[in-house]
Amino acid sequence: MSRIHSYGVPPLGRIVRSMDTHTSLGTILSAPMPALPLGDITHVAGELRDMESPAARDTWCHTGWAEIVGWITRRVPDCDPVVPAIHAIRHAPEVRRDPSRLPRVERLLLAIARRAPADRLRSDVALVWDPVETTAPVATSPVSLANEIEDLFRAGGITLDARTWETVSTGVDIAVDWMDGLASHVGLSGDDLLATARNSEAMSSEWRLRRHLPGPAGRPLVALLLGGDQWGRAARRSCGQEASLLLWALELRRARLADQPDPTPPAPVVRAWSTTVRLIDVAIGSAESGTCLRTGPTVAA
């Protein structure tokens, strides 16, 4: 059995059949999926690229895997499709339950693929607040942080309409993978990584989160995710805790996997979220009505 190339380029000959067809992602995800190796994204991706274990070899031989990789590489030809394909399989049950989530999953997969060039180095630096590893099957711990966001907002009394919820939940899922890629790029983690992510002025446009969150709601959404606008700064000064929604969602996931109590965001953090969510809602409404909206001073974009 040949190994996958050292920089993560898959043996594309295995997926020629899927690349020759144009099956929709919804149809692909409704079909049987392979049983991926167990572990977090970095571990599973490494095992699949090495193709040494029986689980990895079975995955590469599975028609569902070939179809997903083909769908991704047709749209982002120069990417390493392994990580977005893993996300696709983990989101498949969600799409089967609720087909209306398919557009969000498609956007997520393409955003990840565009950040994963075929010559990407193999080393990855994980966030220090990443979910702890667990021996439970991966399917019991979905990648999407939508449940955690919903619970954080519910606890803070924040309500969103359907369009704003779709924007925020999709943005968080994209930001998780973006932050992981940034960690690998700059070699930082934890508070230093978050500070670097917010310092958009010192960052090349290629690495800014704003690039992956276009549209009028993109700027306040970046501010909400990273806690980098004036309301996020005010919350840090007031209570000494970060207002990054991305960080709190990851912390909540980690606490639940470790069977620990849910962390409780302090009132200044909740106020920051509520204010920025309203701004996102206004930006979306402004775009739908065709008017121009200036989203105000935000530095984390």
C-alpha positions in Angstrom: 0.0 0.0 0.0 1.6 3.3 -1.1 1.9 6.1 1.4 0.4 9.5 1.0 2.9 12.1 -0.1 5.0 13.6 2.8 3.2 17.0 2.6 -0.3 15.7 2.8 -1.2 15.5 -1.0 -3.6 12.6 -1.4 -3.1 9.9 -4.1 -5.6 11.6 -6.5 -5.7 8.5 -8.6 -8.0 7.0 -6.0 -10.6 9.6 -6.5 -10.7 10.0 -10.3 -14.1 8.4 -10.5 -15.6 11.0 -8.0 -13.9 13.9 -9.8 -15.4 12.8 -13.1 -18.9 13.3 -11.7 -20.7 16.3 -10.2 -22.7 14.9 -7.4 -24.0 17.5 -5.0 -22.7 17.6 -1.5 -26.1 16.9 0.0 -26.4 13.7 -2.0 -22.9 12.7 -1.0 -23.5 13.3 2.7 -26.8 11.4 2.6 -24.9 8.2 1.5 -23.0 5.9 3.9 -19.9 7.4 5.3 -16.6 5.7 6.4 -15.8 5.2 10.1 -13.0 7.6 10.6 -10.1 6.8 13.0 -10.8 8.1 16.5 -9.3 11.3 18.0 -9.1 15.0 17.4 -8.8 16.6 14.0 -5.0 16.8 14.0 -4.6 13.2 15.1 -7.1 11.9 12.6 -5.7 13.9 9.7 -2.2 12.7 10.5 -3.3 9.0 10.6 -5.2 9.4 7.3 -2.2 11.0 5.6 0.1 8.3 6.8 -2.3 5.6 5.7 -0.7 3.0 7.9 -3.6 1.9 10.1 -6.5 -0.4 8.9 -9.0 2.4 9.7 -7.1 4.9 7.5 -6.8 2.5 4.7 -10.5 1.6 4.9 -11.3 5.3 4.8 -9.4 5.9 1.7 -11.0 2.9 0.0 -14.5 4.0 0.9 -16.7 5.5 -1.8 -18.1 8.2 0.5 -14.6 9.5 1.3 -13.7 9.5 -2.4 -16.8 11.4 -3.3 -16.2 14.0 -0.6 -12.5 14.5 -1.5 -13.6 14.8 -5.2 -16.2 17.5 -4.3 -13.6 19.5 -2.4 -10.8 19.3 -4.9 -13.1 20.2 -7.8 -13.7 23.5 -6.1 -10.3 24.1 -4.4 -7.9 22.3 -6.7 -4.7 23.2 -4.9 -5.8 22.2 -1.4 -5.0 19.4 0.9 -8.6 18.0 1.2 -8.0 15.7 4.3 -9.1 18.1 7.0 -12.2 19.5 5.2 -13.2 16.0 4.3 -13.0 15.0 8.0 -15.2 17.9 8.8 -17.7 16.9 6.1 -18.0 13.4 7.5 -18.5 14.7 11.1 -21.2 17.1 9.8 -23.0 14.5 7.7 -25.5 13.4 10.5 -26.3 17.1 11.1 -27.1 17.6 7.4 -29.2 14.5 7.3 -31.3 15.6 10.3 -31.7 19.2 8.9 -31.0 19.7 5.2 -31.3 23.4 5.6 -27.9 23.4 7.3 -26.2 22.2 4.1 -25.2 25.7 2.8 -23.5 26.5 6.1 -21.6 23.2 6.0 -20.6 23.9 2.3 -19.2 27.3 3.3 -17.3 25.8 6.2 -15.7 23.1 4.1 -14.6 25.5 1.4 -13.3 28.0 3.9 -11.2 25.3 5.5 -10.0 24.0 2.1 -8.8 27.5 1.0 -6.7 27.7 4.1 -5.1 24.3 3.5 -2.7 24.4 0.6 -1.4 21.1 -0.7 2.2 22.0 0.4 1.2 22.8 4.0 3.7 21.7 6.6 2.7 18.7 8.7 3.4 20.3 12.1 0.4 21.8 13.9 0.3 23.9 17.0 -3.0 23.4 18.9 -4.8 26.0 21.0 -4.2 25.6 24.7 -7.9 25.8 25.2 -8.7 23.1 22.6 -11.1 20.4 23.9 -9.3 17.7 25.8 -8.9 14.4 24.1 -11.5 11.7 25.0 -11.7 8.0 24.4 -15.4 8.4 23.5 -16.3 7.9 19.8 -15.9 11.1 17.8 -19.5 11.1 16.7 -20.5 12.0 20.3 -18.5 15.2 20.2 -19.4 17.1 17.0 -17.0 19.6 15.6 -19.5 22.4 15.3 -19.7 24.6 18.4 -23.3 25.6 17.6 -24.7 23.9 20.8 -22.1 25.7 23.0 -22.9 29.1 21.4 -26.6 28.6 21.8 -26.2 27.7 25.5 -23.9 30.7 26.2 -26.4 33.0 24.6 -29.4 31.4 26.3 -27.7 31.8 29.7 -27.0 35.4 29.0 -30.6 36.1 27.8 -29.4 36.9 24.2 -31.9 36.0 21.5 -31.1 35.9 17.8 -33.3 35.6 14.7 -32.6 32.8 12.2 -30.5 34.8 9.9 -28.3 36.3 12.6 -27.9 32.9 14.2 -26.8 31.3 10.9 -24.2 34.1 10.5 -22.8 33.8 14.0 -22.8 30.0 14.3 -21.1 29.6 10.9 -18.6 32.3 11.7 -17.5 30.5 14.9 -17.0 27.2 13.1 -14.9 28.9 10.4 -12.9 30.8 13.1 -12.0 27.6 15.0 -10.2 26.3 12.0 -8.7 29.7 11.0 -7.3 30.1 14.5 -5.7 26.6 14.3 -4.1 27.5 11.0 -2.9 30.9 12.5 -1.4 29.0 15.4 0.7 26.9 13.1 1.7 29.9 11.1 2.9 32.1 14.0 3.9 29.4 16.5 1.9 30.9 19.4 -0.9 29.7 21.6 -3.3 30.8 24.3 -3.4 34.6 25.2 -0.5 35.4 22.9 -2.3 33.8 20.0 -5.6 35.6 20.7 -3.7 38.9 20.9 -2.0 38.3 17.6 -5.3 37.3 16.0 -6.8 40.6 17.0 -3.9 42.7 15.8 -5.1 42.9 12.2 -3.0 46.0 11.4 0.2 44.0 12.0 -1.1 41.0 10.1 -1.0 40.4 6.3 -4.3 40.5 4.6 -3.9 36.8 3.7 -4.1 35.8 7.4 -6.9 38.1 8.6 -10.1 36.4 9.8 -12.0 39.1 8.0 -10.9 37.6 4.7 -13.0 34.4 5.5 -16.0 36.4 6.7 -17.0 38.7 3.9 -20.1 40.9 3.6 -21.4 43.8 5.7 -21.7 41.7 8.8 -18.1 40.4 8.6 -16.5 43.2 10.5 -18.7 43.1 13.6 -18.7 39.3 13.4 -14.9 39.2 13.6 -15.1 41.6 16.6 -17.6 39.3 18.3 -15.5 36.2 17.7 -12.3 37.7 18.9 -13.5 40.2 21.4 -11.5 43.0 19.7 -13.9 45.9 19.4 -14.6 48.7 21.9 -17.1 46.6 23.8 -14.7 43.7 24.1 -12.0 46.0 25.5 -14.5 47.5 27.9 -15.4 44.1 29.2 -11.8 43.1 29.7 -11.2 46.3 31.7 -14.3 45.8 33.7 -14.0 42.2 34.7 -10.5 41.1 33.6 -11.9 38.4 31.4 -11.8 38.0 27.6 -15.0 38.7 25.6 -14.0 36.4 22.7 -17.1 34.3 21.8 -14.7 31.8 20.1 -12.7 31.4 23.3 -15.8 31.0 25.5 -17.3 28.4 23.2 -14.1 26.4 23.2 -13.9 26.7 27.0 -17.4 25.4 27.4 -16.7 22.5 25.1 -13.6 21.6 27.1 -15.4 21.8 30.4 -18.1 19.5 29.2 -15.7 16.9 27.8 -13.9 16.9 31.1 -17.2 16.6 33.0 -16.7 20.0 34.7 -19.2 22.7 35.5 -20.0 25.1 32.7 -18.1 28.3 32.8 -20.2 31.4 33.4 -19.5 34.5 31.4 -19.6 37.7 33.6 -22.1 40.4 32.9 -19.7 42.7 31.1 -18.9 40.0 28.6 -22.5 39.2 28.0 -23.2 42.9 27.4 -20.4 43.0 24.9 -21.9 40.0 23.0 -25.4 41.5 23.1 -24.2 44.8 21.7 -22.2 43.3 18.9 -24.9 40.8 18.0 -27.3 43.7 17.6 -24.8 45.4 15.3 -24.5 42.2 13.2 -28.3 42.0 12.9 -28.4 45.6 11.8 -25.7 45.0 9.2 -27.5 42.0 7.8 -30.8 44.0 7.6 -29.0 46.9 6.0 -27.6 44.6 3.3 -31.0 43.1 2.6 -32.6 46.5 2.2 -29.8 47.8 0.0 -28.7 50.6 2.3 -25.1 51.3 3.3 -24.1 50.8 6.9 -20.9 51.8 8.6 -20.3 49.3 11.4 -18.3 51.6 13.6 -14.8 51.3 15.1 -13.6 47.7 15.4 -10.0 46.8 15.5 -10.2 43.0 15.2 -11.0 42.8 11.5 
